[in-house]
């Protein structure tokens, strides 16, 4: 009975060790894939997104002007709506 318990413990330890080795192998593979993806994304950012920065800032500036004007437009629209006959 003691022999079977020792064998069972050895089998459990072996299975756990093999599982951990497989998990490590997969994590290394995932790490390599993420490194490749990170490099690709850095390339896309450098080649395609950075040149658009000026245009995006100009567009956002126009939106800021529009958003700044909306409260005044709403105020004037409320005045017109109050004067409108029902």
FIKOLZA-1660 file (N, C-alpha, C; in steps of 0.1 Angstrom, whole numbers, plus 5000, padded with zeros to 4 digits):
% residues 86
   i   px   py   pz ch aa at
   1 5008 4988 5000  A  X  N
   1 5000 5000 5000  A  X CA
   1 5009 5013 5000  A  X  C
   2 5019 5013 5008  A  X  N
   2 5028 5024 5008  A  X CA
   2 5035 5026 4994  A  X  C
   3 5039 5015 4988  A  X  N
   3 5045 5015 4975  A  X CA
   3 5035 5022 4965  A  X  C
   4 5023 5018 4965  A  X  N
   4 5013 5024 4956  A  X CA
   4 5011 5039 4958  A  X  C
   5 5011 5043 4971  A  X  N
   5 5010 5057 4974  A  X CA
   5 5022 5065 4969  A  X  C
   6 5034 5059 4970  A  X  N
   6 5046 5066 4965  A  X CA
   6 5046 5066 4950  A  X  C
   7 5041 5056 4943  A  X  N
   7 5040 5056 4929  A  X CA
   7 5030 5066 4924  A  X  C
   8 5018 5067 4931  A  X  N
   8 5008 5076 4928  A  X CA
   8 5013 5091 4929  A  X  C
   9 5020 5093 4940  A  X  N
   9 5026 5106 4942  A  X CA
   9 5036 5110 4931  A  X  C
  10 5044 5100 4927  A  X  N
  10 5054 5102 4917  A  X CA
  10 5047 5105 4904  A  X  C
  11 5036 5098 4901  A  X  N
  11 5029 5100 4888  A  X CA
  11 5022 5114 4889  A  X  C
  12 5017 5119 4900  A  X  N
  12 5011 5132 4901  A  X CA
  12 5021 5143 4899  A  X  C
  13 5033 5141 4905  A  X  N
  13 5044 5151 4903  A  X CA
  13 5048 5151 4889  A  X  C
  14 5049 5140 4883  A  X  N
  14 5054 5139 4868  A  X CA
  14 5044 5146 4859  A  X  C
  15 5031 5143 4862  A  X  N
  15 5020 5149 4853  A  X CA
  15 5020 5165 4856  A  X  C
  16 5022 5169 4868  A  X  N
  16 5022 5183 4870  A  X CA
  16 5035 5190 4864  A  X  C
  17 5046 5183 4865  A  X  N
  17 5058 5188 4858  A  X CA
  17 5056 5189 4843  A  X  C
  18 5050 5179 4837  A  X  N
  18 5048 5180 4823  A  X CA
  18 5038 5191 4819  A  X  C
  19 5028 5193 4827  A  X  N
  19 5018 5203 4825  A  X CA
  19 5025 5217 4826  A  X  C
  20 5034 5219 4836  A  X  N
  20 5041 5231 4837  A  X CA
  20 5051 5234 4826  A  X  C
  21 5057 5223 4821  A  X  N
  21 5066 5225 4809  A  X CA
  21 5058 5229 4797  A  X  C
  22 5046 5223 4795  A  X  N
  22 5038 5227 4784  A  X CA
  22 5033 5241 4785  A  X  C
  23 5029 5245 4797  A  X  N
  23 5024 5259 4799  A  X CA
  23 5035 5268 4796  A  X  C
  24 5048 5265 4801  A  X  N
  24 5059 5274 4798  A  X CA
  24 5061 5275 4783  A  X  C
  25 5061 5264 4776  A  X  N
  25 5063 5264 4761  A  X CA
  25 5053 5273 4754  A  X  C
  26 5040 5272 4759  A  X  N
  26 5030 5280 4752  A  X CA
  26 5031 5295 4756  A  X  C
  27 5035 5298 4768  A  X  N
  27 5037 5312 4772  A  X CA
  27 5049 5318 4764  A  X  C
  28 5059 5310 4762  A  X  N
  28 5070 5315 4754  A  X CA
  28 5065 5318 4739  A  X  C
  29 5057 5309 4734  A  X  N
  29 5052 5311 4721  A  X CA
  29 5043 5324 4720  A  X  C
  30 5035 5325 4730  A  X  N
  30 5026 5337 4731  A  X CA
  30 5035 5350 4732  A  X  C
  31 5045 5349 4740  A  X  N
  31 5054 5361 4742  A  X CA
  31 5061 5364 4728  A  X  C
  32 5065 5354 4721  A  X  N
  32 5071 5357 4708  A  X CA
  32 5061 5364 4698  A  X  C
  33 5048 5359 4699  A  X  N
  33 5038 5365 4690  A  X CA
  33 5035 5379 4694  A  X  C
  34 5035 5382 4707  A  X  N
  34 5032 5395 4712  A  X CA
  34 5043 5405 4708  A  X  C
  35 5056 5399 4709  A  X  N
  35 5067 5408 4705  A  X CA
  35 5066 5411 4690  A  X  C
  36 5063 5402 4682  A  X  N
  36 5061 5404 4668  A  X CA
  36 5050 5414 4665  A  X  C
  37 5039 5413 4672  A  X  N
  37 5027 5422 4671  A  X CA
  37 5031 5436 4675  A  X  C
  38 5039 5437 4686  A  X  N
  38 5043 5450 4691  A  X CA
  38 5052 5457 4681  A  X  C
  39 5061 5449 4675  A  X  N
  39 5070 5455 4665  A  X CA
  39 5061 5460 4653  A  X  C
  40 5052 5452 4648  A  X  N
  40 5043 5455 4637  A  X CA
  40 5035 5468 4640  A  X  C
  41 5030 5469 4652  A  X  N
  41 5022 5480 4656  A  X CA
  41 5030 5493 4657  A  X  C
  42 5043 5492 4662  A  X  N
  42 5052 5503 4662  A  X CA
  42 5055 5508 4648  A  X  C
  43 5056 5498 4639  A  X  N
  43 5059 5502 4625  A  X CA
  43 5047 5509 4618  A  X  C
  44 5035 5504 4621  A  X  N
  44 5023 5511 4616  A  X CA
  44 5021 5525 4622  A  X  C
  45 5024 5526 4635  A  X  N
  45 5023 5540 4641  A  X CA
  45 5033 5549 4635  A  X  C
  46 5045 5545 4633  A  X  N
  46 5056 5553 4627  A  X CA
  46 5053 5557 4613  A  X  C
  47 5049 5548 4605  A  X  N
  47 5047 5550 4591  A  X CA
  47 5034 5556 4587  A  X  C
  48 5023 5553 4594  A  X  N
  48 5010 5557 4590  A  X CA
  48 5003 5567 4599  A  X  C
  49 5005 5565 4612  A  X  N
  49 4997 5574 4621  A  X CA
  49 5004 5587 4625  A  X  C
  50 5017 5587 4627  A  X  N
  50 5024 5599 4630  A  X CA
  50 5022 5610 4620  A  X  C
  51 5023 5607 4607  A  X  N
  51 5021 5617 4597  A  X CA
  51 5007 5624 4597  A  X  C
  52 4997 5617 4603  A  X  N
  52 4984 5622 4604  A  X CA
  52 4982 5631 4616  A  X  C
  53 4992 5632 4625  A  X  N
  53 4990 5639 4637  A  X CA
  53 4986 5654 4635  A  X  C
  54 4992 5661 4625  A  X  N
  54 4989 5675 4623  A  X CA
  54 4975 5676 4618  A  X  C
  55 4970 5668 4609  A  X  N
  55 4957 5668 4604  A  X CA
  55 4947 5666 4615  A  X  C
  56 4950 5656 4624  A  X  N
  56 4940 5653 4635  A  X CA
  56 4940 5665 4644  A  X  C
  57 4951 5671 4647  A  X  N
  57 4950 5683 4656  A  X CA
  57 4942 5694 4650  A  X  C
  58 4944 5696 4637  A  X  N
  58 4936 5707 4630  A  X CA
  58 4921 5704 4630  A  X  C
  59 4917 5691 4628  A  X  N
  59 4903 5687 4628  A  X CA
  59 4898 5689 4643  A  X  C
  60 4906 5685 4652  A  X  N
  60 4901 5686 4666  A  X CA
  60 4900 5701 4670  A  X  C
  61 4908 5710 4665  A  X  N
  61 4907 5724 4668  A  X CA
  61 4894 5729 4662  A  X  C
  62 4890 5725 4650  A  X  N
  62 4878 5729 4644  A  X CA
  62 4866 5724 4653  A  X  C
  63 4867 5712 4658  A  X  N
  63 4856 5707 4666  A  X CA
  63 4855 5715 4679  A  X  C
  64 4867 5719 4685  A  X  N
  64 4866 5728 4697  A  X CA
  64 4859 5741 4694  A  X  C
  65 4861 5747 4682  A  X  N
  65 4855 5759 4679  A  X CA
  65 4840 5757 4678  A  X  C
  66 4836 5746 4671  A  X  N
  66 4822 5742 4670  A  X CA
  66 4815 5740 4683  A  X  C
  67 4822 5732 4692  A  X  N
  67 4816 5729 4705  A  X CA
  67 4815 5742 4714  A  X  C
  68 4825 5751 4712  A  X  N
  68 4824 5763 4719  A  X CA
  68 4812 5772 4715  A  X  C
  69 4808 5771 4702  A  X  N
  69 4797 5779 4697  A  X CA
  69 4784 5773 4700  A  X  C
  70 4783 5760 4704  A  X  N
  70 4770 5754 4706  A  X CA
  70 4761 5760 4717  A  X  C
  71 4767 5764 4728  A  X  N
  71 4759 5770 4739  A  X CA
  71 4752 5783 4734  A  X  C
  72 4759 5791 4726  A  X  N
  72 4753 5803 4721  A  X CA
  72 4742 5800 4711  A  X  C
  73 4745 5790 4702  A  X  N
  73 4735 5786 4693  A  X CA
  73 4722 5781 4700  A  X  C
  74 4724 5773 4710  A  X  N
  74 4713 5768 4718  A  X CA
  74 4705 5779 4724  A  X  C
  75 4712 5789 4730  A  X  N
  75 4706 5801 4736  A  X CA
  75 4697 5808 4726  A  X  C
  76 4703 5811 4714  A  X  N
  76 4695 5818 4703  A  X CA
  76 4683 5809 4698  A  X  C
  77 4685 5796 4697  A  X  N
  77 4674 5787 4693  A  X CA
  77 4663 5788 4703  A  X  C
  78 4666 5789 4716  A  X  N
  78 4656 5789 4726  A  X CA
  78 4648 5802 4725  A  X  C
  79 4655 5813 4722  A  X  N
  79 4648 5826 4720  A  X CA
  79 4638 5825 4708  A  X  C
  80 4643 5820 4697  A  X  N
  80 4635 5818 4685  A  X CA
  80 4623 5809 4688  A  X  C
  81 4625 5799 4696  A  X  N
  81 4614 5789 4699  A  X CA
  81 4604 5796 4708  A  X  C
  82 4608 5805 4717  A  X  N
  82 4599 5812 4725  A  X CA
  82 4590 5821 4718  A  X  C
  83 4596 5828 4707  A  X  N
  83 4588 5838 4699  A  X CA
  83 4579 5831 4689  A  X  C
  84 4581 5819 4686  A  X  N
  84 4573 5812 4676  A  X CA
  84 4559 5811 4680  A  X  C
  85 4550 5814 4672  A  X  N
  85 4535 5813 4675  A  X CA
  85 4532 5798 4676  A  X  C
  86 4522 5795 4685  A  X  N
  86 4518 5781 4686  A  X CA
  86 4505 5779 4680  A  X  C
% end
